Amino acid sequence: MLKRLEYHFEPKTGWMNDPNGLVYFNGQYHAFFQHYPYRPVWGQMHWGHATSDDLISWQEMPIALFPDQEYEDEGGCFSGSAIVKDDCLYLFYTSVSKRLGQTQSVAMTRDGKTFEKYSGNPVIRSYPDDGSADFRDPKVIPYKDEYRMVVGSGKDGEGRVLLYRSTDLLHWSYMGVLFRDASLTTVMECPDFFPLGDEYVLMFSKMGLIERSTQFVAGAFDGERFIERTRFEVEIGPDFYAPQTFLAKDGRRIIIGWLYNWKRELDEGASYAGALSLPRELTMENGRLYTRPVKEAYPLLKPSDISVRISGTKVIVSGKYEFDTFSPIRSVSILKDTKTVEVFVNGGECAVSKWF
């Protein structure tokens, strides 16, 4: 019998990839996720749903969003985010149809159990001239007395993050390209944008990459323009993609990623695939970004039979998997589960996530 993970969420059956709609709502943590419930392979996307009281133990809930509308009749309900307004939880997601392609839609819930799709969907019906048919993964955040949405896209071989604004979460206007860079990727997937310390951090996944696939860019934001200061790659991978951040009930900025990768072969006999990474706290300290296990996970960081060897700037896991941190290594902490390992270097300067 295949072993299940003990400290990470994975679905009972079927396929899962990107975490969606991470949020603290109605006294619980909610993690939605890309889900194909019928087979452990990619299919027409649903939104799975899990809840937790402590960020470590998760309970799988009934599926939150089914692709049951005309504007979702091809790819289904792709990735997105969640935000709370007036005791109502809004779920924003990319709806994918044969006629319209990738559009942005919203569903609402007041109890965290029953979900109603907005009658005016899609709330963004087409991509702007600055974007392309790759137009997905809306992340919505509050900004002063308004809201901002970032959407991943690309055009002419250049990865882009597009910016929208709203006052009511239902009507959106396009503001322009927030960030672009052809040297990083052709499409910037699963963007996130959030304040951290005295700055804003833009995070996105670089489509097609396995290692160092998550990019962080810190800088200044005035509501319309983002001025870059510096870049970080704090997660090496190879089993970490499409992360999303949210605020814990005490205000910590938490990040969770997809603990798997697109090229990984399914375990023989498995009826499920994919997992969520250990929740981590993001902090900005002295101009540097750190990613560390949440304090709730500290008891899990203990000696294990996973061998980690340090050679200069390199980390060698189990004598086989080698990663270069590009900086001297002073300390290493390890979280081992039944078939995964997450290694945290120099108190959180970088992390390595690996599925065995």
Rosetta blueprint (number, residue, H / E / L):
1 M L
2 L L
3 K L
4 R L
5 L L
6 E L
7 Y L
8 H L
9 F L
10 E L
11 P L
12 K L
13 T L
14 G E
15 W E
16 M E
17 N E
18 D E
19 P E
20 N E
21 G E
22 L E
23 V E
24 Y E
25 F E
26 N L
27 G L
28 Q E
29 Y E
30 H E
31 A E
32 F E
33 F E
34 Q E
35 H E
36 Y E
37 P L
38 Y L
39 R L
40 P L
41 V L
42 W L
43 G L
44 Q L
45 M E
46 H E
47 W E
48 G E
49 H E
50 A E
51 T E
52 S E
53 D L
54 D L
55 L L
56 I L
57 S L
58 W E
59 Q E
60 E E
61 M E
62 P E
63 I E
64 A E
65 L E
66 F L
67 P L
68 D L
69 Q L
70 E H
71 Y H
72 E H
73 D L
74 E L
75 G L
76 G E
77 C E
78 F E
79 S E
80 G E
81 S E
82 A E
83 I E
84 V E
85 K E
86 D L
87 D L
88 C E
89 L E
90 Y E
91 L E
92 F E
93 Y E
94 T E
95 S E
96 V E
97 S E
98 K L
99 R L
100 L L
101 G E
102 Q E
103 T E
104 Q E
105 S E
106 V E
107 A E
108 M E
109 T E
110 R L
111 D L
112 G L
113 K L
114 T L
115 F L
116 E E
117 K E
118 Y L
119 S L
120 G L
121 N L
122 P L
123 V L
124 I E
125 R L
126 S L
127 Y L
128 P L
129 D L
130 D L
131 G L
132 S L
133 A L
134 D L
135 F L
136 R E
137 D E
138 P E
139 K E
140 V E
141 I E
142 P E
143 Y E
144 K L
145 D L
146 E E
147 Y E
148 R E
149 M E
150 V E
151 V E
152 G E
153 S E
154 G E
155 K E
156 D L
157 G L
158 E E
159 G E
160 R E
161 V E
162 L E
163 L E
164 Y E
165 R E
166 S E
167 T L
168 D L
169 L L
170 L L
171 H L
172 W L
173 S E
174 Y E
175 M E
176 G E
177 V E
178 L E
179 F E
180 R E
181 D E
182 A L
183 S L
184 L L
185 T L
186 T L
187 V L
188 M E
189 E E
190 C E
191 P E
192 D E
193 F E
194 F E
195 P E
196 L E
197 G L
198 D L
199 E E
200 Y E
201 V E
202 L E
203 M E
204 F E
205 S E
206 K E
207 M L
208 G L
209 L L
210 I L
211 E L
212 R L
213 S L
214 T E
215 Q E
216 F E
217 V E
218 A E
219 G E
220 A E
221 F E
222 D L
223 G L
224 E L
225 R L
226 F E
227 I E
228 E E
229 R E
230 T E
231 R E
232 F E
233 E L
234 V L
235 E E
236 I E
237 G E
238 P E
239 D L
240 F L
241 Y E
242 A E
243 P E
244 Q E
245 T E
246 F E
247 L E
248 A L
249 K L
250 D L
251 G L
252 R L
253 R E
254 I E
255 I E
256 I E
257 G E
258 W E
259 L L
260 Y L
261 N L
262 W L
263 K L
264 R L
265 E L
266 L L
267 D L
268 E L
269 G L
270 A L
271 S L
272 Y E
273 A E
274 G L
275 A L
276 L E
277 S L
278 L L
279 P L
280 R E
281 E E
282 L E
283 T E
284 M E
285 E E
286 N L
287 G L
288 R E
289 L E
290 Y E
291 T E
292 R E
293 P E
294 V L
295 K H
296 E H
297 A H
298 Y H
299 P H
300 L H
301 L L
302 K L
303 P L
304 S L
305 D L
306 I L
307 S L
308 V E
309 R E
310 I E
311 S E
312 G L
313 T L
314 K E
315 V E
316 I E
317 V E
318 S L
319 G L
320 K L
321 Y E
322 E E
323 F E
324 D E
325 T L
326 F L
327 S L
328 P L
329 I L
330 R L
331 S L
332 V E
333 S E
334 I E
335 L E
336 K E
337 D L
338 T L
339 K L
340 T E
341 V E
342 E E
343 V E
344 F E
345 V E
346 N L
347 G L
348 G L
349 E L
350 C E
351 A E
352 V E
353 S E
354 K E
355 W E
356 F L
